[in-house]
Amino acid sequence: MSQDTHVLLARQPIYNIQLEIAAYELLFRSHTHSEGADFVCGDKATSQVLLNAFGEAGLEAVCGKHPAFINFTKNLILELPPFDPEQYVIEILENIEVDAQLIDALTHAKAKGARLALDDFILDHNSAPLLHLVDIVKIDVLALTLPQIERFAKVFIPRKLTLLAEKVETHEMYEFCKSLGFELFQGYFLSKPQNIEGHAIPDNKMVVLKLLEKVQDPEITAAKLTDLLSQDPQMGYKLLRLVNSAAFARVQKCTSLQQAITLLGFNHIRSWVVLIALGNLKDKPLALRQTSLERAIICQKLGKEIGEYSVYDYYTVGLFSLLDAFIDRPILEIIKSLNLPNNMVKALMNNQGSLGLSLHTAKCLQEARLDDLKEEKLREYGLDLDALNELYKQSILESDQQAESL
């Protein structure tokens, strides 16, 4: 790659059996002005590309306290990047040639604190020598039958290896892998509704829907919102705690809901009411709320650059795009109950309009579908890949900080 190399970064959450975020896999798209675009994962990234992606803040700026799974080439394994080895997991790709030099380098990396994972694992003469070194084996469950997945579990779990199921797309697959002893899970199953046919909406979710309906009412005023929140002391307490948290450091401590609305703005408080209400659904993991918050902030920042509607509209579209996963009902059914404006409905259903563009972009970044970005359209708003990368990093930093305070 030339010296003028830029990187677009994406992270995918990896969950533990409690469906808490345990780590992130980092994926990259690198491009150069002289060579054009080149889609790659971390396995093609040089040490300099990694440094360009994270800047002086390092991995913590993107992953917080969680370790980063990164695909390494053989050269990158032989010359480790200048990050704390305890902050990352070296993913060894199946096409890396295993020899004595590689084994020595991996042994050295492990001694320094790095963990090792076999990616897209297939047991053969090349991979077999690595089994005594690695800590984690990643299994692509989408490419295997259920009996094949079960055989992997029977072979590797007795060896005290941690199994990570990747490309888990359904709740049923998650439950199956968990029952076999898998400990880590990667995929988009959390973002999908479950058990949506033939079941009435439970009372706790009906309460949330009714609250969302009231909060989204175009006729609601600051006084009405204050009155509504005053009827739920727990909601009021959580809102004030968030307003006074480190994520929104203020010299003046906020002591009332009315003061919070005055200081931060009516629409800001409405957004947090939705987040807190969704977080109160005990049958949904907090990781889903964090995904929703991250998407909302990405959309909000994109909306600020696009400028067609208020940033609150863009934020709301991002936040509401996962309501089907929270409520376990089809998104169209939920949208109808909330009486949303037509531009939001079109965005949520079909990614139409500038609201839809922000939502589509946020999904691509979150799901590491970097080749699906509508780059030409985004450039009309001054959003080239470098601008997107910076916007995305700021979004995940803000969402992580806010999530800790919720």
C-alpha positions as CSV (number, residue, x, y, z in Angstrom):
1,M,0.0,0.0,0.0
2,S,1.1,3.5,-0.6
3,Q,2.0,5.9,2.2
4,D,-1.2,7.8,1.6
5,T,-3.4,5.1,3.2
6,H,-6.7,5.6,4.9
7,V,-8.8,3.2,6.9
8,L,-12.5,2.8,7.4
9,L,-13.1,0.9,10.6
10,A,-15.9,-1.3,11.9
11,R,-16.4,-3.4,15.0
12,Q,-18.7,-6.4,15.6
13,P,-19.6,-7.3,19.2
14,I,-18.8,-10.8,20.6
15,Y,-21.2,-11.9,23.4
16,N,-20.7,-14.2,26.3
17,I,-23.4,-16.7,27.5
18,Q,-25.1,-14.0,29.5
19,L,-25.3,-12.0,26.2
20,E,-23.0,-9.3,27.6
21,I,-20.4,-7.8,25.3
22,A,-17.2,-9.7,25.9
23,A,-15.1,-8.4,23.0
24,Y,-15.2,-6.8,19.6
25,E,-13.9,-8.1,16.3
26,L,-12.3,-5.2,14.3
27,L,-12.7,-5.1,10.6
28,F,-11.1,-2.6,8.2
29,R,-11.5,-1.2,4.7
30,S,-8.3,0.4,3.5
31,H,-8.0,2.6,0.5
32,T,-5.3,4.8,-1.1
33,H,-5.7,7.9,-3.3
34,S,-3.4,6.3,-5.8
35,E,-4.8,2.8,-5.9
36,G,-8.4,3.3,-5.3
37,A,-10.6,1.4,-2.9
38,D,-9.5,-2.0,-1.6
39,F,-11.7,-3.9,0.7
40,V,-9.8,-5.9,3.3
41,C,-10.1,-7.3,6.8
42,G,-7.5,-6.8,9.5
43,D,-5.5,-9.7,8.1
44,K,-4.3,-7.4,5.2
45,A,-3.7,-4.4,7.4
46,T,-0.1,-3.4,8.1
47,S,1.0,-2.2,11.5
48,Q,1.0,1.3,10.1
49,V,-2.6,0.9,8.9
50,L,-3.6,-0.2,12.4
51,L,-1.9,2.9,13.9
52,N,-3.7,5.1,11.4
53,A,-7.0,3.6,12.3
54,F,-6.7,4.1,16.1
55,G,-4.5,7.1,16.4
56,E,-2.8,8.0,19.6
57,A,-5.7,6.7,21.7
58,G,-5.1,3.1,20.7
59,L,-7.5,0.2,20.8
60,E,-9.2,1.5,23.9
61,A,-10.7,4.4,21.8
62,V,-12.6,1.8,19.8
63,C,-13.1,-1.1,22.2
64,G,-13.2,0.5,25.6
65,K,-12.3,-2.1,28.2
66,H,-13.1,-5.0,25.9
67,P,-10.4,-7.0,24.0
68,A,-10.2,-6.6,20.2
69,F,-10.2,-9.6,17.9
70,I,-8.0,-8.8,14.9
71,N,-7.1,-10.9,11.9
72,F,-3.3,-11.1,11.6
73,T,-1.2,-11.9,8.6
74,K,2.0,-13.9,9.2
75,N,4.1,-10.8,8.9
76,L,2.0,-9.0,11.5
77,I,2.4,-11.9,13.9
78,L,6.1,-11.8,13.3
79,E,6.2,-8.1,14.0
80,L,3.5,-7.3,16.5
81,P,1.8,-3.9,16.5
82,P,2.7,-1.4,19.3
83,F,-0.4,-2.1,21.4
84,D,-0.7,-3.8,24.8
85,P,-0.9,-7.5,23.9
86,E,-3.5,-8.0,26.6
87,Q,-5.8,-5.7,24.7
88,Y,-6.1,-7.9,21.6
89,V,-6.7,-11.4,20.5
90,I,-4.7,-12.6,17.5
91,E,-6.9,-14.3,15.0
92,I,-5.0,-16.8,12.9
93,L,-6.6,-17.3,9.5
94,E,-6.9,-20.7,8.0
95,N,-4.7,-19.8,5.0
96,I,-1.6,-18.9,7.0
97,E,1.2,-21.3,6.5
98,V,2.3,-22.8,9.8
99,D,6.0,-23.3,10.3
100,A,8.6,-23.2,13.1
101,Q,9.0,-19.4,12.7
102,L,5.2,-18.8,13.2
103,I,5.0,-21.2,16.2
104,D,7.9,-19.3,17.8
105,A,6.3,-15.9,17.2
106,L,2.9,-17.1,18.5
107,T,4.6,-18.5,21.6
108,H,6.3,-15.2,22.2
109,A,3.1,-13.2,21.7
110,K,1.3,-15.4,24.1
111,A,4.1,-15.0,26.7
112,K,3.5,-11.2,26.4
113,G,-0.2,-11.6,27.2
114,A,-1.9,-11.9,23.9
115,R,-4.6,-14.5,23.4
116,L,-4.8,-16.7,20.3
117,A,-7.8,-17.7,18.2
118,L,-8.1,-19.9,15.2
119,D,-10.5,-18.3,12.6
120,D,-12.7,-20.3,10.2
121,F,-11.1,-23.4,11.7
122,I,-10.7,-26.6,9.7
123,L,-8.6,-29.4,11.2
124,D,-5.8,-30.4,8.8
125,H,-2.1,-31.0,8.8
126,N,-1.5,-27.2,8.7
127,S,-3.7,-26.2,11.6
128,A,-3.1,-29.2,13.9
129,P,0.2,-27.9,15.3
130,L,-1.6,-24.8,16.6
131,L,-4.1,-26.6,18.8
132,H,-1.8,-26.8,21.8
133,L,-1.2,-23.0,21.6
134,V,-4.5,-21.4,20.9
135,D,-7.1,-20.3,23.5
136,I,-10.1,-19.9,21.3
137,V,-11.5,-21.7,18.2
138,K,-14.0,-19.8,16.0
139,I,-16.6,-22.0,14.3
140,D,-18.6,-20.7,11.3
141,V,-22.0,-22.2,12.3
142,L,-23.7,-21.0,9.1
143,A,-21.4,-23.2,7.0
144,L,-22.0,-26.4,9.1
145,T,-24.8,-28.8,9.8
146,L,-26.0,-29.2,13.4
147,P,-24.3,-32.6,13.7
148,Q,-21.0,-31.1,12.5
149,I,-21.2,-28.3,15.1
150,E,-21.9,-30.9,17.8
151,R,-18.8,-32.9,16.7
152,F,-16.6,-29.8,17.0
153,A,-17.9,-29.2,20.5
154,K,-17.1,-32.9,21.5
155,V,-13.6,-32.6,20.1
156,F,-12.5,-29.2,21.5
157,I,-14.3,-28.6,24.8
158,P,-12.6,-31.5,26.5
159,R,-9.3,-29.8,25.4
160,K,-10.3,-26.8,27.5
161,L,-10.5,-24.6,24.4
162,T,-13.1,-21.8,24.3
163,L,-15.5,-22.2,21.4
164,L,-16.8,-19.1,19.6
165,A,-19.8,-19.5,17.4
166,E,-19.7,-17.0,14.6
167,K,-22.4,-16.0,12.1
168,V,-25.1,-16.8,14.6
169,E,-28.2,-15.4,12.9
170,T,-31.1,-16.9,15.0
171,H,-31.9,-17.2,18.6
172,E,-32.4,-20.9,18.1
173,M,-28.8,-21.3,16.9
174,Y,-27.6,-19.4,19.9
175,E,-29.5,-21.7,22.2
176,F,-28.2,-24.8,20.4
177,C,-24.6,-23.7,20.6
178,K,-24.9,-22.6,24.2
179,S,-26.3,-26.1,25.1
180,L,-23.2,-27.7,23.5
181,G,-20.8,-25.6,25.7
182,F,-19.9,-22.7,23.4
183,E,-19.0,-19.7,25.5
184,L,-18.8,-16.9,22.9
185,F,-21.2,-15.8,20.2
186,Q,-20.9,-13.5,17.2
187,G,-23.7,-12.6,14.8
188,Y,-26.9,-10.6,14.4
189,F,-29.4,-12.7,16.3
190,L,-29.8,-10.1,19.0
191,S,-31.1,-7.6,16.5
192,K,-33.9,-9.8,15.4
193,P,-37.3,-10.4,17.0
194,Q,-38.1,-13.8,18.4
195,N,-41.4,-15.7,18.9
196,I,-43.5,-13.1,17.1
197,E,-46.2,-15.4,15.8
198,G,-49.3,-16.3,17.7
199,H,-48.4,-14.5,20.9
200,A,-50.0,-11.5,22.5
201,I,-47.6,-8.7,23.5
202,P,-46.7,-9.2,27.2
203,D,-47.9,-6.6,29.6
204,N,-44.4,-5.2,30.3
205,K,-43.9,-4.5,26.6
206,M,-47.4,-3.0,26.2
207,V,-46.4,-0.5,29.0
208,V,-43.3,0.4,27.1
209,L,-45.2,0.8,23.8
210,K,-47.8,3.1,25.5
211,L,-45.0,5.2,26.9
212,L,-43.3,5.5,23.5
213,E,-46.6,6.5,22.0
214,K,-47.0,9.3,24.6
215,V,-43.5,10.5,24.3
216,Q,-43.7,10.6,20.5
217,D,-47.0,12.4,20.4
218,P,-46.4,15.6,18.4
219,E,-48.6,17.5,20.8
220,I,-46.6,16.7,23.9
221,T,-45.0,19.7,25.7
222,A,-42.2,20.0,28.2
223,A,-44.8,20.4,30.9
224,K,-46.7,17.3,29.9
225,L,-43.4,15.3,29.6
226,T,-42.4,16.4,33.1
227,D,-45.8,15.4,34.4
228,L,-45.6,12.0,32.7
229,L,-42.1,11.3,34.1
230,S,-43.2,12.4,37.5
231,Q,-45.6,9.4,37.6
232,D,-42.6,7.0,37.3
233,P,-40.1,7.8,40.1
234,Q,-37.6,5.1,38.9
235,M,-37.6,6.7,35.4
236,G,-37.0,10.1,36.8
237,Y,-34.2,8.9,39.0
238,K,-32.4,7.2,36.1
239,L,-32.8,10.3,33.9
240,L,-31.3,12.5,36.5
241,R,-28.4,10.1,37.2
242,L,-27.7,10.1,33.4
243,V,-27.8,13.9,33.2
244,N,-25.4,14.2,36.1
245,S,-23.0,11.4,34.9
246,A,-19.5,11.8,33.6
247,A,-20.7,11.4,30.1
248,F,-22.4,14.8,30.4
249,A,-20.1,16.5,32.9
250,R,-21.6,19.7,34.2
251,V,-20.5,22.3,36.7
252,Q,-24.1,22.7,37.8
253,K,-25.8,19.6,39.3
254,C,-29.2,18.9,37.8
255,T,-31.8,18.3,40.6
256,S,-35.2,18.2,38.8
257,L,-36.7,16.9,35.6
258,Q,-37.8,20.4,34.6
259,Q,-34.2,21.6,35.0
260,A,-32.9,18.6,33.0
261,I,-35.3,19.5,30.1
262,T,-34.1,23.1,30.3
263,L,-30.4,22.3,30.3
264,L,-30.3,19.5,27.7
265,G,-33.4,20.2,25.6
266,F,-36.8,18.6,25.2
267,N,-35.9,16.2,22.4
268,H,-32.7,15.0,24.2
269,I,-34.7,14.0,27.2
270,R,-37.4,12.3,25.1
271,S,-34.7,10.1,23.5
272,W,-33.3,9.0,26.9
273,V,-36.8,8.2,28.1
274,V,-37.1,5.7,25.2
275,L,-33.6,4.2,26.0
276,I,-34.3,3.8,29.7
277,A,-37.8,2.3,29.0
278,L,-36.2,-0.3,26.5
279,G,-33.5,-1.1,29.1
280,N,-36.2,-1.9,31.6
281,L,-37.3,-4.9,29.6
282,K,-35.8,-7.7,31.7
283,D,-36.0,-10.4,28.9
284,K,-33.7,-8.3,26.7
285,P,-29.9,-8.0,27.2
286,L,-28.4,-4.6,27.8
287,A,-26.2,-5.3,24.8
288,L,-29.2,-4.8,22.5
289,R,-29.8,-1.4,24.1
290,Q,-26.2,-0.5,23.5
291,T,-26.5,-1.5,19.8
292,S,-29.6,0.7,19.6
293,L,-27.9,3.6,21.3
294,E,-24.8,3.4,19.1
295,R,-27.0,3.3,15.9
296,A,-29.0,6.3,17.1
297,I,-25.9,8.4,17.7
298,I,-24.4,7.4,14.3
299,C,-27.6,8.5,12.6
300,Q,-27.7,11.7,14.6
301,K,-24.2,12.6,13.6
302,L,-24.9,11.8,10.0
303,G,-28.1,13.9,10.2
304,K,-26.1,16.8,11.4
305,E,-24.0,16.7,8.2
306,I,-27.0,15.9,5.9
307,G,-29.1,18.7,7.5
308,E,-32.5,18.0,5.9
309,Y,-34.4,17.3,9.2
310,S,-33.6,17.9,12.8
311,V,-30.9,15.7,14.3
312,Y,-33.5,14.4,16.7
313,D,-35.4,12.8,13.7
314,Y,-32.2,11.0,12.6
315,Y,-31.5,9.9,16.2
316,T,-35.1,8.6,16.5
317,V,-34.9,6.6,13.3
318,G,-31.7,4.9,14.5
319,L,-33.2,4.2,17.9
320,F,-36.5,2.9,16.7
321,S,-34.9,0.6,14.0
322,L,-34.5,-2.1,16.6
323,L,-37.9,-1.9,18.3
324,D,-38.9,-5.2,16.6
325,A,-36.1,-6.9,18.5
326,F,-37.1,-5.3,21.8
327,I,-40.9,-5.8,21.5
328,D,-40.7,-9.1,19.4
329,R,-43.3,-7.9,16.9
330,P,-43.0,-7.0,13.2
331,I,-41.6,-3.5,12.8
332,L,-44.6,-2.3,10.7
333,E,-47.0,-3.3,13.5
334,I,-45.0,-1.2,16.0
335,I,-44.6,1.8,13.7
336,K,-48.4,1.9,13.1
337,S,-49.0,2.0,16.9
338,L,-46.6,4.9,17.3
339,N,-48.2,7.1,14.6
340,L,-44.8,8.2,13.3
341,P,-44.5,10.8,10.5
342,N,-44.3,9.4,7.0
343,N,-40.6,10.2,6.4
344,M,-39.7,8.1,9.4
345,V,-41.9,5.3,8.3
346,K,-40.3,5.2,4.8
347,A,-36.9,5.3,6.4
348,L,-37.6,2.5,8.8
349,M,-39.3,0.3,6.3
350,N,-37.3,0.9,3.1
351,N,-34.3,3.1,3.9
352,Q,-35.9,5.9,1.9
353,G,-34.9,9.5,1.9
354,S,-32.0,11.1,3.9
355,L,-33.3,9.5,7.1
356,G,-33.1,6.2,5.4
357,L,-29.6,6.9,4.1
358,S,-28.4,7.6,7.6
359,L,-30.0,4.4,8.9
360,H,-28.6,2.3,6.0
361,T,-25.1,3.8,6.6
362,A,-25.3,3.1,10.4
363,K,-26.3,-0.5,9.8
364,C,-23.5,-1.0,7.3
365,L,-20.9,0.4,9.8
366,Q,-22.3,-1.7,12.7
367,E,-22.5,-4.9,10.6
368,A,-19.1,-4.3,8.9
369,R,-20.8,-4.3,5.5
370,L,-18.4,-1.7,4.3
371,D,-18.8,-2.6,0.7
372,D,-22.5,-1.8,0.8
373,L,-22.0,1.8,1.8
374,K,-23.6,4.3,-0.7
375,E,-20.4,6.2,-1.1
376,E,-21.4,8.4,-4.0
377,K,-24.6,9.6,-2.2
378,L,-22.7,10.2,1.1
379,R,-20.1,12.3,-0.7
380,E,-22.8,14.7,-1.8
381,Y,-23.0,15.6,1.9
382,G,-19.2,15.9,2.3
383,L,-19.0,12.4,3.9
384,D,-16.0,10.6,2.3
385,L,-14.5,7.5,3.9
386,D,-12.2,9.5,6.2
387,A,-15.1,11.6,7.5
388,L,-17.2,8.5,8.0
389,N,-14.4,6.9,9.9
390,E,-14.0,9.8,12.3
391,L,-17.8,10.1,12.7
392,Y,-18.0,6.4,13.5
393,K,-15.2,6.5,16.1
394,Q,-16.8,9.5,17.8
395,S,-20.2,7.7,17.8
396,I,-18.9,4.5,19.4
397,L,-17.0,6.5,22.0
398,E,-20.0,8.6,22.9
399,S,-22.4,5.6,23.0
400,D,-20.0,3.6,25.2
401,Q,-19.8,6.4,27.6
402,Q,-23.5,6.9,27.7
403,A,-24.2,3.2,28.0
404,E,-22.1,3.1,31.2
405,S,-24.3,5.8,32.7
406,L,-27.7,4.4,31.8
